[in-house]
Amino acid sequence: MPRDGGEGERAGRRVNAFFRRSTVTFGLLCVGLGLVLVIRTAWEGGGEVGYVLGLLFLALGVGRLYLLRRG
């Protein structure tokens, strides 16, 4: 391409690698946060909101990681 800075395909690979790393980081962070919410809610004696939010964060993280590996 005329305006790609002369890097062409290398720049695209670098962006793709950054995207994959950031997606994995985000997914693992959501899984960890979900687990902490569920465990903390159970430790404190329960509460529907804590379980629901924890499971939603857990599902978000697992789903994100699944979609990354699938695609």
HELIX and SHEET records of a PDB file:
HELIX    1   1 GLU A    9  TRP A   43  1                                  35    
HELIX    2   2 GLU A   48  ARG A   70  1                                  23    
END                                                                             
